[in-house]
Amino acid sequence: MLETGKYRISEVAYDVGFSDPKYFSTCFSKQFNKTPSEYVRDKNT
C-alpha cells in the first residue's frame, strides 16, 4: 500500500490494524530499519 503512493501512512496504519500511526511507524522502523516516509521516498526514486 505504501509503494503505490495512493495512501497516507496513517491510512495504511489503520488499514493493517494499528490504532496509533505513531506506533505503526515505530514498529515499521524496527522491521525495515527506516521510517515509512523514508521507505516511500526510497521506493519512488
PyMOL Python script that loads the backbone (N, CA, C, O; Angstrom):
from pymol import cmd

cmd.read_pdbstr("""\
ATOM      1  N   MET A   1       0.818  -1.187   0.000  1.00  0.00           N
ATOM      2  CA  MET A   1       0.000   0.000   0.000  1.00  0.00           C
ATOM      3  C   MET A   1       0.868   1.261   0.000  1.00  0.00           C
ATOM      4  O   MET A   1       0.548   2.251  -0.658  1.00  0.00           O
ATOM      5  N   LEU A   2       1.960   1.205   0.743  1.00  0.00           N
ATOM      6  CA  LEU A   2       2.846   2.373   0.776  1.00  0.00           C
ATOM      7  C   LEU A   2       3.499   2.613  -0.579  1.00  0.00           C
ATOM      8  O   LEU A   2       3.676   3.757  -0.999  1.00  0.00           O
ATOM      9  N   GLU A   3       3.852   1.539  -1.250  1.00  0.00           N
ATOM     10  CA  GLU A   3       4.549   1.666  -2.535  1.00  0.00           C
ATOM     11  C   GLU A   3       3.700   2.319  -3.611  1.00  0.00           C
ATOM     12  O   GLU A   3       4.236   2.951  -4.521  1.00  0.00           O
ATOM     13  N   THR A   4       2.391   2.178  -3.524  1.00  0.00           N
ATOM     14  CA  THR A   4       1.527   2.736  -4.561  1.00  0.00           C
ATOM     15  C   THR A   4       1.486   4.262  -4.511  1.00  0.00           C
ATOM     16  O   THR A   4       1.276   4.916  -5.532  1.00  0.00           O
ATOM     17  N   GLY A   5       1.688   4.821  -3.325  1.00  0.00           N
ATOM     18  CA  GLY A   5       1.622   6.265  -3.161  1.00  0.00           C
ATOM     19  C   GLY A   5       0.200   6.799  -3.117  1.00  0.00           C
ATOM     20  O   GLY A   5      -0.005   8.012  -3.097  1.00  0.00           O
ATOM     21  N   LYS A   6      -0.781   5.909  -3.102  1.00  0.00           N
ATOM     22  CA  LYS A   6      -2.183   6.325  -3.099  1.00  0.00           C
ATOM     23  C   LYS A   6      -2.714   6.596  -1.699  1.00  0.00           C
ATOM     24  O   LYS A   6      -3.770   7.209  -1.539  1.00  0.00           O
ATOM     25  N   TYR A   7      -1.984   6.141  -0.683  1.00  0.00           N
ATOM     26  CA  TYR A   7      -2.471   6.222   0.685  1.00  0.00           C
ATOM     27  C   TYR A   7      -1.480   6.960   1.563  1.00  0.00           C
ATOM     28  O   TYR A   7      -0.269   6.868   1.366  1.00  0.00           O
ATOM     29  N   ARG A   8      -2.000   7.687   2.526  1.00  0.00           N
ATOM     30  CA  ARG A   8      -1.139   8.303   3.537  1.00  0.00           C
ATOM     31  C   ARG A   8      -0.701   7.216   4.501  1.00  0.00           C
ATOM     32  O   ARG A   8      -1.343   6.172   4.616  1.00  0.00           O
ATOM     33  N   ILE A   9       0.396   7.474   5.188  1.00  0.00           N
ATOM     34  CA  ILE A   9       0.930   6.493   6.130  1.00  0.00           C
ATOM     35  C   ILE A   9      -0.083   6.181   7.224  1.00  0.00           C
ATOM     36  O   ILE A   9      -0.215   5.028   7.636  1.00  0.00           O
ATOM     37  N   SER A  10      -0.786   7.182   7.690  1.00  0.00           N
ATOM     38  CA  SER A  10      -1.784   6.934   8.740  1.00  0.00           C
ATOM     39  C   SER A  10      -2.906   6.022   8.229  1.00  0.00           C
ATOM     40  O   SER A  10      -3.404   5.179   8.974  1.00  0.00           O
ATOM     41  N   GLU A  11      -3.298   6.187   6.980  1.00  0.00           N
ATOM     42  CA  GLU A  11      -4.332   5.319   6.404  1.00  0.00           C
ATOM     43  C   GLU A  11      -3.845   3.876   6.353  1.00  0.00           C
ATOM     44  O   GLU A  11      -4.596   2.952   6.666  1.00  0.00           O
ATOM     45  N   VAL A  12      -2.604   3.685   5.963  1.00  0.00           N
ATOM     46  CA  VAL A  12      -2.036   2.337   5.909  1.00  0.00           C
ATOM     47  C   VAL A  12      -1.994   1.746   7.315  1.00  0.00           C
ATOM     48  O   VAL A  12      -2.333   0.578   7.509  1.00  0.00           O
ATOM     49  N   ALA A  13      -1.585   2.536   8.285  1.00  0.00           N
ATOM     50  CA  ALA A  13      -1.518   2.064   9.671  1.00  0.00           C
ATOM     51  C   ALA A  13      -2.883   1.541  10.128  1.00  0.00           C
ATOM     52  O   ALA A  13      -2.974   0.442  10.675  1.00  0.00           O
ATOM     53  N   TYR A  14      -3.932   2.318   9.908  1.00  0.00           N
ATOM     54  CA  TYR A  14      -5.272   1.894  10.321  1.00  0.00           C
ATOM     55  C   TYR A  14      -5.732   0.673   9.527  1.00  0.00           C
ATOM     56  O   TYR A  14      -6.344  -0.233  10.093  1.00  0.00           O
ATOM     57  N   ASP A  15      -5.451   0.639   8.239  1.00  0.00           N
ATOM     58  CA  ASP A  15      -5.886  -0.475   7.395  1.00  0.00           C
ATOM     59  C   ASP A  15      -5.249  -1.800   7.781  1.00  0.00           C
ATOM     60  O   ASP A  15      -5.870  -2.852   7.628  1.00  0.00           O
ATOM     61  N   VAL A  16      -4.021  -1.762   8.278  1.00  0.00           N
ATOM     62  CA  VAL A  16      -3.356  -3.016   8.651  1.00  0.00           C
ATOM     63  C   VAL A  16      -3.578  -3.371  10.121  1.00  0.00           C
ATOM     64  O   VAL A  16      -3.027  -4.358  10.607  1.00  0.00           O
ATOM     65  N   GLY A  17      -4.383  -2.570  10.834  1.00  0.00           N
ATOM     66  CA  GLY A  17      -4.804  -2.953  12.167  1.00  0.00           C
ATOM     67  C   GLY A  17      -4.214  -2.177  13.326  1.00  0.00           C
ATOM     68  O   GLY A  17      -4.504  -2.498  14.478  1.00  0.00           O
ATOM     69  N   PHE A  18      -3.404  -1.175  13.066  1.00  0.00           N
ATOM     70  CA  PHE A  18      -2.862  -0.354  14.153  1.00  0.00           C
ATOM     71  C   PHE A  18      -3.865   0.741  14.487  1.00  0.00           C
ATOM     72  O   PHE A  18      -4.514   1.292  13.598  1.00  0.00           O
ATOM     73  N   SER A  19      -3.987   1.050  15.767  1.00  0.00           N
ATOM     74  CA  SER A  19      -4.881   2.133  16.170  1.00  0.00           C
ATOM     75  C   SER A  19      -4.120   3.436  16.373  1.00  0.00           C
ATOM     76  O   SER A  19      -4.724   4.488  16.581  1.00  0.00           O
ATOM     77  N   ASP A  20      -2.782   3.363  16.312  1.00  0.00           N
ATOM     78  CA  ASP A  20      -1.946   4.534  16.521  1.00  0.00           C
ATOM     79  C   ASP A  20      -0.878   4.606  15.427  1.00  0.00           C
ATOM     80  O   ASP A  20       0.039   3.785  15.414  1.00  0.00           O
ATOM     81  N   PRO A  21      -0.979   5.564  14.518  1.00  0.00           N
ATOM     82  CA  PRO A  21       0.003   5.674  13.434  1.00  0.00           C
ATOM     83  C   PRO A  21       1.441   5.844  13.923  1.00  0.00           C
ATOM     84  O   PRO A  21       2.380   5.388  13.270  1.00  0.00           O
ATOM     85  N   LYS A  22       1.610   6.499  15.067  1.00  0.00           N
ATOM     86  CA  LYS A  22       2.968   6.668  15.599  1.00  0.00           C
ATOM     87  C   LYS A  22       3.554   5.307  15.998  1.00  0.00           C
ATOM     88  O   LYS A  22       4.729   5.040  15.748  1.00  0.00           O
ATOM     89  N   TYR A  23       2.752   4.467  16.604  1.00  0.00           N
ATOM     90  CA  TYR A  23       3.220   3.130  16.981  1.00  0.00           C
ATOM     91  C   TYR A  23       3.500   2.296  15.725  1.00  0.00           C
ATOM     92  O   TYR A  23       4.464   1.530  15.691  1.00  0.00           O
ATOM     93  N   PHE A  24       2.667   2.442  14.705  1.00  0.00           N
ATOM     94  CA  PHE A  24       2.925   1.776  13.424  1.00  0.00           C
ATOM     95  C   PHE A  24       4.296   2.183  12.892  1.00  0.00           C
ATOM     96  O   PHE A  24       5.067   1.331  12.450  1.00  0.00           O
ATOM     97  N   SER A  25       4.601   3.465  12.931  1.00  0.00           N
ATOM     98  CA  SER A  25       5.899   3.944  12.448  1.00  0.00           C
ATOM     99  C   SER A  25       7.045   3.356  13.256  1.00  0.00           C
ATOM    100  O   SER A  25       8.084   3.000  12.700  1.00  0.00           O
ATOM    101  N   THR A  26       6.860   3.253  14.556  1.00  0.00           N
ATOM    102  CA  THR A  26       7.880   2.667  15.416  1.00  0.00           C
ATOM    103  C   THR A  26       8.124   1.204  15.046  1.00  0.00           C
ATOM    104  O   THR A  26       9.271   0.785  14.892  1.00  0.00           O
ATOM    105  N   CYS A  27       7.060   0.437  14.906  1.00  0.00           N
ATOM    106  CA  CYS A  27       7.183  -0.982  14.542  1.00  0.00           C
ATOM    107  C   CYS A  27       7.757  -1.142  13.144  1.00  0.00           C
ATOM    108  O   CYS A  27       8.594  -2.015  12.911  1.00  0.00           O
ATOM    109  N   PHE A  28       7.319  -0.316  12.225  1.00  0.00           N
ATOM    110  CA  PHE A  28       7.818  -0.350  10.846  1.00  0.00           C
ATOM    111  C   PHE A  28       9.321  -0.087  10.834  1.00  0.00           C
ATOM    112  O   PHE A  28      10.072  -0.772  10.138  1.00  0.00           O
ATOM    113  N   SER A  29       9.748   0.895  11.596  1.00  0.00           N
ATOM    114  CA  SER A  29      11.170   1.251  11.656  1.00  0.00           C
ATOM    115  C   SER A  29      12.011   0.103  12.203  1.00  0.00           C
ATOM    116  O   SER A  29      13.112  -0.148  11.714  1.00  0.00           O
ATOM    117  N   LYS A  30      11.500  -0.587  13.206  1.00  0.00           N
ATOM    118  CA  LYS A  30      12.228  -1.729  13.771  1.00  0.00           C
ATOM    119  C   LYS A  30      12.341  -2.855  12.752  1.00  0.00           C
ATOM    120  O   LYS A  30      13.366  -3.534  12.694  1.00  0.00           O
ATOM    121  N   GLN A  31      11.309  -3.060  11.954  1.00  0.00           N
ATOM    122  CA  GLN A  31      11.291  -4.153  10.975  1.00  0.00           C
ATOM    123  C   GLN A  31      12.142  -3.848   9.745  1.00  0.00           C
ATOM    124  O   GLN A  31      12.862  -4.720   9.259  1.00  0.00           O
ATOM    125  N   PHE A  32      12.066  -2.619   9.241  1.00  0.00           N
ATOM    126  CA  PHE A  32      12.695  -2.284   7.967  1.00  0.00           C
ATOM    127  C   PHE A  32      13.897  -1.340   8.088  1.00  0.00           C
ATOM    128  O   PHE A  32      14.501  -0.970   7.082  1.00  0.00           O
ATOM    129  N   ASN A  33      14.237  -0.957   9.311  1.00  0.00           N
ATOM    130  CA  ASN A  33      15.370  -0.055   9.555  1.00  0.00           C
ATOM    131  C   ASN A  33      15.250   1.283   8.837  1.00  0.00           C
ATOM    132  O   ASN A  33      16.260   1.903   8.502  1.00  0.00           O
ATOM    133  N   LYS A  34      14.045   1.719   8.607  1.00  0.00           N
ATOM    134  CA  LYS A  34      13.766   3.052   8.071  1.00  0.00           C
ATOM    135  C   LYS A  34      12.325   3.385   8.368  1.00  0.00           C
ATOM    136  O   LYS A  34      11.494   2.494   8.548  1.00  0.00           O
ATOM    137  N   THR A  35      12.031   4.672   8.420  1.00  0.00           N
ATOM    138  CA  THR A  35      10.663   5.098   8.701  1.00  0.00           C
ATOM    139  C   THR A  35       9.793   4.831   7.475  1.00  0.00           C
ATOM    140  O   THR A  35      10.311   4.652   6.373  1.00  0.00           O
ATOM    141  N   PRO A  36       8.477   4.806   7.662  1.00  0.00           N
ATOM    142  CA  PRO A  36       7.603   4.644   6.498  1.00  0.00           C
ATOM    143  C   PRO A  36       7.829   5.749   5.454  1.00  0.00           C
ATOM    144  O   PRO A  36       7.772   5.488   4.252  1.00  0.00           O
ATOM    145  N   SER A  37       8.083   6.969   5.910  1.00  0.00           N
ATOM    146  CA  SER A  37       8.332   8.069   4.974  1.00  0.00           C
ATOM    147  C   SER A  37       9.596   7.827   4.158  1.00  0.00           C
ATOM    148  O   SER A  37       9.618   8.064   2.951  1.00  0.00           O
ATOM    149  N   GLU A  38      10.639   7.357   4.819  1.00  0.00           N
ATOM    150  CA  GLU A  38      11.886   7.046   4.107  1.00  0.00           C
ATOM    151  C   GLU A  38      11.662   5.915   3.116  1.00  0.00           C
ATOM    152  O   GLU A  38      12.190   5.940   2.004  1.00  0.00           O
ATOM    153  N   TYR A  39      10.880   4.928   3.524  1.00  0.00           N
ATOM    154  CA  TYR A  39      10.576   3.789   2.658  1.00  0.00           C
ATOM    155  C   TYR A  39       9.868   4.253   1.390  1.00  0.00           C
ATOM    156  O   TYR A  39      10.231   3.855   0.283  1.00  0.00           O
ATOM    157  N   VAL A  40       8.857   5.094   1.562  1.00  0.00           N
ATOM    158  CA  VAL A  40       8.112   5.612   0.402  1.00  0.00           C
ATOM    159  C   VAL A  40       9.026   6.426  -0.493  1.00  0.00           C
ATOM    160  O   VAL A  40       9.009   6.260  -1.712  1.00  0.00           O
ATOM    161  N   ARG A  41       9.812   7.290   0.089  1.00  0.00           N
ATOM    162  CA  ARG A  41      10.726   8.140  -0.680  1.00  0.00           C
ATOM    163  C   ARG A  41      11.720   7.278  -1.463  1.00  0.00           C
ATOM    164  O   ARG A  41      11.970   7.545  -2.639  1.00  0.00           O
ATOM    165  N   ASP A  42      12.288   6.249  -0.829  1.00  0.00           N
ATOM    166  CA  ASP A  42      13.266   5.380  -1.491  1.00  0.00           C
ATOM    167  C   ASP A  42      12.628   4.572  -2.627  1.00  0.00           C
ATOM    168  O   ASP A  42      13.259   4.347  -3.660  1.00  0.00           O
ATOM    169  N   LYS A  43      11.383   4.138  -2.435  1.00  0.00           N
ATOM    170  CA  LYS A  43      10.715   3.353  -3.474  1.00  0.00           C
ATOM    171  C   LYS A  43      10.314   4.201  -4.676  1.00  0.00           C
ATOM    172  O   LYS A  43      10.173   3.684  -5.784  1.00  0.00           O
ATOM    173  N   ASN A  44      10.131   5.488  -4.462  1.00  0.00           N
ATOM    174  CA  ASN A  44       9.693   6.369  -5.541  1.00  0.00           C
ATOM    175  C   ASN A  44      10.850   7.054  -6.256  1.00  0.00           C
ATOM    176  O   ASN A  44      10.625   7.883  -7.138  1.00  0.00           O
ATOM    177  N   THR A  45      12.077   6.722  -5.891  1.00  0.00           N
ATOM    178  CA  THR A  45      13.225   7.321  -6.575  1.00  0.00           C
ATOM    179  C   THR A  45      13.943   6.309  -7.414  1.00  0.00           C
ATOM    180  O   THR A  45      14.936   6.637  -8.063  1.00  0.00           O
TER     181      THR A  45
END
""", "prot")
cmd.dss("prot")
cmd.show_as("cartoon", "prot")
cmd.util.cbc("prot")
cmd.orient("prot")
